[in-house]
C-alpha cells in the first residue's frame, strides 16, 4: 500500500476527468485533498463530497491557474487549512482542436493561451508550493502531460508543443528541487470521456476508440481517468527513488500500431 494517509495534495483542475479521479483515489487511501476548479463549482463540490465520504478533509478552491493572484490564493488557503503541502498535481490544462495540417487554424493568441496554462501555470504553481514542501522535508510534483508532447501528435500543434515544453521543464525542475522534492510526469494517450468526445466530435472519437481497440499492444480503446490516476498516485507517494521521469500511460499507443490521437 502506498504511504498516502494524512498527506495533503493540491490537484489543479480537479472537478472532472483525471483530476477528479486522482483526488477521489487519494481520499480513498486516506489522503487529504485540495480540489481546484475555475468554473464548475457544482462539480467540484460533488467531488469534495465523494472524497469526504472516505473520512478525509477536502478543501474546494476556485482559482484560475493561469492567474498569479489566484495561484497564490490557492496555495495560501491550503496552508491555512492544513499547514503543509506534500504533493502537487499540475493537471489543469487547455487546448484547441485544430488539424495539424491547418497551420492557419492556429493564432498567436492560441499559443499564448495554451502555453500560459499548460506550461507557465504549472511552473508558477510549483514555485508557489516549493518553500512549503521544503519546509516539510519532502514533496512530490506530478505534471500531467501527454503522449502528444513525446510524439508531436494530438489536438493541435500548439498543444503538442506545450506538452513537449512541460516535459522538458520536468527535467529542469527535477534537477534543482531535489533532494526534498521529486518531479515527474504522466503522459496519457487517448483518455475515454466527454472532454475528448466533445473536442473531437463523436464520429472521430468513436473511430479512434475502435482503431485503438484493434491496433494497440494492449487492445484497449483508450484509458480511463482512473487508469491515469493510478500512475499519478504512484509517482506522488510510491516512487521514492524516481525523479525527472516520464511515464507514457497510453496502452502502447506510442508503439505506432494505431493512430496516435492524444489527450
C-alpha positions in Angstrom: 0.0 0.0 0.0 1.3 3.5 -0.9 2.0 5.8 2.1 -0.8 8.2 1.4 -2.6 8.5 4.7 -2.6 12.1 6.1 -0.8 13.6 3.0 -2.1 16.9 1.7 -2.2 17.1 -2.1 -3.3 20.0 -4.4 -4.7 18.8 -7.7 -5.4 21.6 -10.2 -8.3 21.2 -12.5 -9.8 18.5 -10.3 -13.6 19.0 -10.8 -13.7 16.4 -13.5 -11.6 13.9 -15.6 -8.1 12.8 -14.4 -8.0 15.4 -11.7 -11.3 14.3 -10.1 -10.2 10.6 -10.4 -6.9 11.5 -8.7 -8.4 13.3 -5.7 -11.0 10.5 -5.2 -8.3 7.9 -5.3 -6.1 9.9 -2.8 -9.1 10.2 -0.5 -9.9 6.5 -0.7 -6.4 5.9 0.5 -6.6 8.3 3.4 -5.1 11.5 1.9 -6.5 15.0 2.4 -7.1 16.8 -0.9 -7.4 20.3 -2.4 -9.9 20.3 -5.2 -9.4 23.2 -7.6 -11.8 24.4 -10.3 -12.1 27.5 -12.5 -15.8 27.4 -13.4 -17.5 24.2 -12.4 -18.4 24.9 -8.7 -21.2 22.3 -8.5 -19.0 19.6 -10.0 -16.1 20.4 -7.7 -18.4 20.4 -4.6 -19.7 16.9 -5.6 -16.1 15.6 -6.0 -15.4 17.0 -2.5 -18.4 15.2 -1.0 -17.2 12.0 -2.7 -13.8 12.5 -1.0 -15.2 13.3 2.4 -17.2 10.1 2.4 -13.8 8.4 2.9 -13.3 10.3 6.2 -10.7 12.8 4.9 -10.7 16.5 4.6 -11.3 18.2 1.3 -10.8 21.8 0.5 -12.6 23.3 -2.5 -10.9 26.3 -4.0 -11.8 28.3 -7.1 -8.7 29.6 -8.9 -7.6 30.2 -12.5 -4.2 28.6 -12.5 -3.3 30.9 -15.4 -3.6 33.9 -13.0 -0.9 34.7 -10.5 -3.2 36.1 -7.7 -5.4 33.0 -8.0 -2.4 30.7 -7.8 -1.1 32.3 -4.7 -4.5 32.3 -3.1 -4.9 28.6 -3.8 -1.6 27.8 -2.0 -2.4 30.2 0.9 -5.8 28.7 1.5 -4.2 25.2 1.5 -1.6 26.3 4.1 -4.3 28.0 6.3 -6.4 24.8 6.4 -3.7 22.1 6.5 -0.5 23.8 7.5 1.5 21.7 5.0 1.7 20.6 1.3 3.1 17.2 0.5 2.0 16.8 -3.1 1.1 18.9 -6.2 -0.5 17.6 -9.4 -0.4 20.1 -12.2 -3.4 18.8 -14.1 -5.1 22.0 -15.3 -4.7 22.4 -19.0 -6.3 23.7 -22.2 -6.2 23.2 -25.9 -7.8 24.0 -29.2 -8.7 21.3 -31.6 -7.1 22.1 -35.0 -5.9 19.6 -37.6 -2.1 19.7 -37.7 -2.0 20.4 -41.4 -4.1 23.5 -40.9 -1.4 26.0 -39.9 -3.8 28.9 -40.5 -6.2 27.4 -37.9 -3.9 28.4 -35.0 -3.5 32.0 -33.9 -0.7 33.6 -31.9 -3.3 34.1 -29.1 -4.0 30.3 -29.2 -0.3 29.6 -28.5 -0.1 32.2 -25.7 -3.3 30.9 -24.0 -2.2 27.2 -24.2 1.3 27.9 -23.0 0.1 30.3 -20.3 -1.9 27.5 -18.6 -0.1 24.3 -19.7 3.5 25.5 -19.1 3.6 28.8 -17.2 0.8 27.8 -14.9 2.4 24.6 -14.0 5.8 26.3 -13.3 4.3 29.0 -11.2 2.2 26.5 -9.1 5.4 24.5 -8.5 7.2 27.7 -7.5 4.5 28.7 -5.1 4.5 25.2 -3.4 8.3 24.8 -3.3 9.0 26.6 0.1 6.2 24.7 1.9 7.4 21.4 0.6 11.0 22.1 1.5 9.9 23.2 5.0 8.2 19.9 5.5 11.2 18.0 4.4 9.6 16.3 1.4 7.4 16.9 -1.6 6.3 15.4 -4.9 5.2 17.2 -8.0 3.4 15.3 -10.9 2.8 17.1 -14.2 0.1 15.8 -16.4 1.5 16.0 -19.9 0.5 13.9 -22.9 1.9 11.4 -25.4 1.4 14.4 -27.7 4.5 16.0 -26.1 6.6 13.0 -27.0 5.3 12.1 -30.4 4.2 15.5 -31.8 0.6 14.5 -32.2 -2.7 15.4 -30.6 -5.4 18.0 -30.6 -3.2 20.7 -32.2 0.4 21.6 -32.8 0.2 24.3 -30.1 -1.0 21.7 -27.6 1.7 19.2 -28.6 4.4 21.9 -28.3 3.2 23.0 -24.9 3.3 19.4 -23.6 6.8 19.0 -25.0 7.8 22.1 -23.1 6.2 20.7 -20.0 8.2 17.5 -20.3 11.5 19.5 -20.7 10.5 21.6 -17.7 10.0 18.5 -15.6 13.7 17.6 -16.2 14.9 21.1 -15.2 12.8 21.2 -12.1 13.8 17.7 -11.0 17.4 18.8 -11.1 17.0 21.9 -8.9 14.3 20.8 -6.5 16.0 17.7 -5.1 16.7 16.3 -2.7 13.5 17.2 -0.9 11.2 17.4 -3.9 10.7 14.9 -6.7 9.2 16.0 -10.0 7.8 13.5 -12.6 5.4 13.5 -15.5 2.5 11.2 -16.6 1.8 11.2 -20.3 -1.7 10.0 -21.1 -2.7 8.9 -24.6 -6.4 8.7 -25.6 -8.5 9.2 -22.4 -12.0 8.0 -22.5 -14.5 10.7 -21.5 -16.8 13.6 -22.5 -14.0 16.2 -22.8 -12.3 14.4 -25.6 -15.5 13.4 -27.3 -16.7 17.0 -27.4 -13.4 18.3 -28.7 -13.0 15.6 -31.4 -16.6 15.2 -32.4 -18.5 11.9 -31.7 -17.7 10.3 -35.1 -14.0 10.8 -34.9 -13.9 9.9 -31.2 -15.6 6.5 -31.8 -13.5 5.8 -34.9 -10.3 6.4 -32.8 -11.5 4.2 -30.0 -12.2 1.4 -32.5 -8.8 1.7 -34.1 -7.1 1.7 -30.6 -9.0 -1.4 -29.6 -7.7 -3.3 -32.7 -4.3 -1.8 -33.2 -2.6 -1.2 -29.9 -0.4 -3.7 -28.0 -3.0 -3.9 -25.1 -6.0 -3.9 -27.4 -7.8 -1.2 -25.3 -10.0 1.6 -26.7 -8.1 4.2 -24.7 -7.6 4.5 -21.0 -9.9 5.7 -18.2 -9.3 8.7 -15.9 -8.8 6.1 -13.2 -6.1 4.4 -15.2 -4.2 7.7 -15.3 -4.8 8.4 -11.6 -3.2 5.1 -10.6 0.0 6.3 -12.3 -0.2 9.7 -10.7 -0.5 8.3 -7.2 2.5 6.0 -7.7 4.6 8.9 -8.8 3.3 11.1 -5.9 3.9 8.7 -3.0 5.3 5.5 -4.2 8.3 6.2 -6.5 10.7 7.4 -3.8 13.8 6.8 -5.9 12.5 8.3 -9.1 12.6 11.9 -10.3 12.8 13.6 -13.7 10.9 10.7 -15.4 8.1 10.4 -17.9 5.5 7.6 -17.8 3.5 7.0 -21.0 0.2 5.7 -19.9 -1.2 5.1 -23.4 -1.8 1.4 -23.7 1.1 1.1 -26.2 -0.3 3.8 -28.5 3.2 5.3 -28.9 4.4 2.0 -30.5 2.8 3.1 -33.7 0.3 0.3 -34.2 -2.7 2.6 -34.3 -3.5 6.3 -35.0 -1.8 8.5 -32.4 -4.8 10.6 -31.2 -3.7 12.1 -27.9 -5.4 13.5 -24.9 
